[in-house]
Amino acid sequence: MQDLLGFVFAGLALTGSPGPNTLSLAAVGAAYGFRRGILYMAGLFVGMLIVMAVIATGVGGLMLTVPGVAPLVTALAAVYFLYLAFKIATAPPIDAPDRERRAPSFQGGVFLSLVNPKAYAAMAALFSGFQLFSASTELDLTAKIIALGAIIALVNALWLSAGSALTALFRDPTASRAINIGFAVLLLASLAFAVLI
């Protein structure tokens, strides 16, 4: 039980702390509202499940031993983060007539999780740092994935809700632009921080 509690607390700390996924969720919630951010949130969740599978099976470590893969993944991540930051920074105010501009998609959420360096580092730390079931590796990995899935779903909903609580500020075009640009800068800073650690 003590290992499970430690795992849950570490999971909350690592997945709930500001990073590319969580900050992008708050930004999407603020710029587009909770309802329009649900598909993106679902994509982030599915992407994290894939990241967990990659880490749990050891495929991530094998992939990074192939020459050229790490720089390619870093370049893809940088390009997508720049695109997402631009999309957030230029999102129109909530009441603007061209409000039908699409919020980030399910596929975009999956992709962000897959290229998020913090996601791999957090999952590697959680999967290697705790043992929930010593008798069975399969049971241990399954329990970790289920527990982390629940934690990530909760954390993501909270970040999206926190961002969407700011939507009232987005009715004023000047405040909307300033907040959008602020979120875009924070998103890029979180990427830079995740790459440096």
PLY file of the C-alpha trace (Angstrom):
ply
format ascii 1.0
element vertex 197
property float x
property float y
property float z
element edge 196
property int vertex1
property int vertex2
end_header
0.00 0.00 0.00
2.87 2.38 0.81
4.36 1.82 -2.67
0.96 2.51 -4.24
0.54 5.76 -2.29
4.06 6.85 -3.22
3.35 5.98 -6.85
0.08 7.95 -6.84
1.68 11.01 -5.24
4.63 10.88 -7.63
2.22 10.41 -10.54
0.20 13.45 -9.47
3.35 15.54 -9.10
4.91 14.50 -12.41
1.80 14.56 -14.58
0.11 17.51 -12.87
3.02 19.91 -12.84
3.20 22.53 -15.60
4.54 21.10 -18.81
3.71 21.04 -22.51
0.57 18.87 -22.16
-0.90 20.61 -19.13
-0.12 24.15 -20.27
-1.50 23.46 -23.74
-4.69 22.15 -22.14
-5.09 25.27 -20.03
-4.42 27.42 -23.10
-6.95 25.51 -25.20
-9.51 25.76 -22.40
-8.95 29.50 -22.09
-8.95 30.21 -25.82
-11.72 27.84 -26.93
-13.66 26.81 -23.81
-13.99 23.46 -22.03
-16.42 21.81 -24.47
-14.31 22.62 -27.53
-11.19 21.32 -25.77
-12.53 17.86 -24.91
-11.38 16.18 -28.13
-7.90 17.64 -27.74
-7.84 16.44 -24.10
-8.88 12.95 -25.24
-6.06 12.97 -27.80
-3.52 13.90 -25.14
-4.81 11.02 -23.00
-4.55 8.47 -25.82
-1.09 9.74 -26.66
-0.03 9.29 -23.04
-1.32 5.71 -23.10
0.92 5.11 -26.12
3.87 6.74 -24.33
3.24 4.45 -21.32
3.20 1.41 -23.59
6.43 2.53 -25.29
8.16 3.01 -21.92
6.72 -0.15 -20.32
7.83 -2.37 -23.20
11.28 -0.80 -23.53
10.62 0.23 -27.14
11.45 3.86 -26.32
14.96 2.98 -25.23
15.51 0.86 -28.33
14.23 3.57 -30.67
16.58 6.17 -29.23
19.59 3.93 -29.89
18.95 4.20 -33.65
21.19 6.97 -35.03
19.26 10.08 -36.02
16.01 9.23 -34.24
16.49 11.51 -31.21
17.27 14.65 -33.28
14.36 13.87 -35.61
11.91 13.53 -32.71
13.25 16.76 -31.18
12.81 18.60 -34.51
9.25 17.27 -34.94
8.42 18.32 -31.38
9.82 21.81 -31.92
7.87 22.31 -35.15
4.60 21.13 -33.64
5.07 23.19 -30.47
5.71 26.29 -32.60
2.56 25.57 -34.62
0.47 25.02 -31.48
1.88 28.14 -29.80
1.04 30.17 -32.93
-2.48 28.73 -33.04
-3.04 29.61 -29.37
-1.46 33.08 -29.64
-3.62 34.00 -32.64
-6.92 32.50 -31.42
-9.67 35.11 -31.74
-11.67 36.37 -28.73
-14.52 34.11 -27.58
-17.21 36.38 -29.06
-15.43 37.12 -32.34
-17.44 36.39 -35.52
-14.72 34.09 -36.89
-14.88 32.05 -33.69
-15.51 28.94 -35.76
-11.77 28.55 -36.22
-11.09 25.06 -35.11
-9.62 24.26 -31.72
-6.64 21.88 -31.66
-7.76 18.40 -32.71
-7.76 14.90 -31.21
-4.90 13.98 -33.54
-2.99 17.07 -32.44
-3.36 15.98 -28.81
-2.07 12.48 -29.59
0.87 13.94 -31.51
1.76 16.40 -28.75
1.93 13.60 -26.18
4.09 11.51 -28.51
6.65 14.28 -29.03
6.58 15.65 -25.48
9.96 14.97 -23.82
8.49 15.52 -20.32
5.98 12.72 -20.96
8.74 10.18 -21.61
10.88 11.35 -18.70
7.93 11.24 -16.26
6.76 7.81 -17.41
10.30 6.39 -17.31
10.72 7.65 -13.74
7.37 6.24 -12.63
7.73 2.87 -14.34
11.31 2.30 -13.17
11.07 3.90 -9.74
8.18 1.89 -8.28
7.18 -1.73 -8.05
3.51 -2.28 -7.22
3.43 -6.07 -7.75
6.70 -7.92 -7.34
5.25 -11.34 -8.19
4.21 -10.47 -11.75
5.73 -8.01 -14.20
2.57 -8.03 -16.33
0.36 -7.27 -13.33
2.77 -4.55 -12.18
2.76 -2.82 -15.60
-1.03 -3.15 -15.93
-1.61 -1.65 -12.47
0.73 1.24 -13.26
-0.99 1.98 -16.57
-4.47 1.88 -14.98
-3.44 4.07 -12.04
-1.60 6.56 -14.24
-4.48 6.60 -16.73
-6.86 7.63 -13.95
-4.42 10.25 -12.63
-3.81 11.72 -16.09
-7.55 11.87 -16.86
-8.16 13.77 -13.61
-5.18 16.10 -14.03
-6.09 16.87 -17.66
-9.71 17.67 -16.76
-8.50 20.02 -14.01
-6.08 21.87 -16.31
-8.70 22.22 -19.05
-11.22 23.46 -16.46
-8.72 25.92 -15.02
-8.05 27.32 -18.48
-11.73 27.53 -19.38
-12.36 29.46 -16.14
-10.42 32.27 -17.82
-12.78 32.49 -20.81
-14.58 35.49 -19.30
-11.36 37.45 -19.75
-11.29 36.40 -23.39
-14.33 38.47 -24.29
-12.18 41.61 -24.28
-10.01 41.50 -27.44
-6.98 43.15 -25.78
-7.02 40.89 -22.72
-7.69 37.89 -24.95
-4.65 38.57 -27.12
-2.39 39.18 -24.10
-3.50 35.97 -22.36
-3.20 33.92 -25.55
0.32 35.20 -26.16
1.20 34.54 -22.51
0.02 30.92 -22.79
1.93 30.48 -26.06
5.14 31.77 -24.46
4.64 29.49 -21.43
4.07 26.52 -23.74
7.33 27.18 -25.59
9.17 27.75 -22.30
7.87 24.43 -20.98
9.23 22.70 -24.09
12.61 24.34 -23.65
12.68 23.30 -19.98
11.63 19.73 -20.80
14.37 19.42 -23.44
17.04 20.80 -21.09
16.32 18.39 -18.21
0 1
1 2
2 3
3 4
4 5
5 6
6 7
7 8
8 9
9 10
10 11
11 12
12 13
13 14
14 15
15 16
16 17
17 18
18 19
19 20
20 21
21 22
22 23
23 24
24 25
25 26
26 27
27 28
28 29
29 30
30 31
31 32
32 33
33 34
34 35
35 36
36 37
37 38
38 39
39 40
40 41
41 42
42 43
43 44
44 45
45 46
46 47
47 48
48 49
49 50
50 51
51 52
52 53
53 54
54 55
55 56
56 57
57 58
58 59
59 60
60 61
61 62
62 63
63 64
64 65
65 66
66 67
67 68
68 69
69 70
70 71
71 72
72 73
73 74
74 75
75 76
76 77
77 78
78 79
79 80
80 81
81 82
82 83
83 84
84 85
85 86
86 87
87 88
88 89
89 90
90 91
91 92
92 93
93 94
94 95
95 96
96 97
97 98
98 99
99 100
100 101
101 102
102 103
103 104
104 105
105 106
106 107
107 108
108 109
109 110
110 111
111 112
112 113
113 114
114 115
115 116
116 117
117 118
118 119
119 120
120 121
121 122
122 123
123 124
124 125
125 126
126 127
127 128
128 129
129 130
130 131
131 132
132 133
133 134
134 135
135 136
136 137
137 138
138 139
139 140
140 141
141 142
142 143
143 144
144 145
145 146
146 147
147 148
148 149
149 150
150 151
151 152
152 153
153 154
154 155
155 156
156 157
157 158
158 159
159 160
160 161
161 162
162 163
163 164
164 165
165 166
166 167
167 168
168 169
169 170
170 171
171 172
172 173
173 174
174 175
175 176
176 177
177 178
178 179
179 180
180 181
181 182
182 183
183 184
184 185
185 186
186 187
187 188
188 189
189 190
190 191
191 192
192 193
193 194
194 195
195 196
